[in-house]
Amino acid sequence: AKARLQLFKTICLPTVVRQSAWGNFLWIIRTDPSIDESIKSEMIRILQEAGAMTKLDHEVLDENGEPQERALTYLIGSNENYVMPAHNMEGERNDSFDTRHMLEAALERPDLIFAGDAESMKVLLDEISSQRVERDVIMWTRLDADDGLTERFMEYLQRQAIRYFLPQYYDLEMLPQPAQSEIEKQQRNDADERVLENEQERRQQDTFDLEDDREGSDASGDEGILEYVPPKWTYWCNGNNIDWFVTDLIRDPEHKNGTVYPASKNNFCITPGLTLVLQGSQDPSLVPRLDHHRLASFLKTQGGSICGRNGSLSILKEDNADSDIKAEEVDDGSCFHMVKFFLFPAVRSRTPTSAGMMGVTPSKHQLAVVKYKRNKGKLIPYMWELLKNQYGVKNV
């Protein structure tokens, strides 16, 4: 427990509070209900010292006109895994991604809310239990206590959620893309029959004309352009990351700082940053629930109909657009996106306590990448610099 706490303090905590979107999301930290009292007290202390617990909400004023504090972080005693289940697309119902259930279960046991304001949680539950949430979008992001995310990660995902789910509010101009190929059409036809049967009803409820707010343009007559319907849900995940190893007999034989190596998986989702975005009206139990290593290979073959989307959008990129706009991903019309906006979106700890005694030393491939002549002597210092400047993690 002490080793895990040290990893949380050194890697996870600084990368979360450093997020450019900090204050615009809620951080729920789950821990074992029977956690040792000294570990729990230390964890609460470091959260408080990091300023992670509350923020002043200038939209909610007290009787004296002063902004009230709003909870940003909760430490909850719970072994429920709401963010990513262990198994299956079909089968018995579980409570994955069910925000209401998570908050209700926590409020039923206020003694297990170790840190955080229960009253703020009640207010939040009231908000998401109203009709308002049906027009809203909910984003779940997984982050283990020994992993971290680059500082703009949450901001990026929030922008992508707006782009795909609420494109009328997106701040870059987008155009409908041509109709899908025959292969893609066949993939859609082979998708979940339940989704296909309800497709017409969903279109009637959710379709909007993307051109309404674009003066002087009319795409309605363009042959082959599909009317865009937002998805009911969509997954995002990372494939590239920095692996931090506690030991490396070659580069750190005295175990002072550990060492870092690059990791790249083009068709495999790592757990840090694994995100599901879903419409507030969507029943969470109907979202496919898969192990992280199966998500990419399964969803990439399903097309867009499995998540209820229709058509796709491309961003209008001018020649003089800044690098962020040019780096925006191409919409392939599916219900899954691999985050490629960042070179290294995440950092993972590879230690005996965090990796189940598997992969706790660099692989042969990682050693070869670092030794490659174009990378030799450059890549590891570059990754340490990234950890310092974009994660807030120091090599000490």
Secondary structure, 3 states (H helix, E strand, C coil): CHHHHHHHHHHHHHHHHCCCCCCCCCEEEEECCCCCHHHHHHHHHHHHHCCCCEEEEEEEECCCCCEEEEECEEEEECCCCCCCCCCCCCCCCCCCCCHHHHHHHHHHCHHHEEECCHHHHHHHHHHHCCHHHHHCEEEEECCCCCEEECCCHHHHHHHHHHHHHCHHHCCCCEEECECCCHHHHHHHHCCCHHHHHCHHHHHHHHCCCCCCCCCCCCCCCCCCECCCECCCEEEEEECEEEEEECCECCCECCCCCCEEEEEECCCCCCCCCCEEEEECCCCHHHCCCCCHHHHHHHHCCCCCHHHCCECCEEECCCCCCCHHHHCCCCCCCCCEEEECCCCCCEEEEECCCCCCCCCCCCCHHHHHHHHCCCCCCCHHHHHHHHHHHHHCCCCC
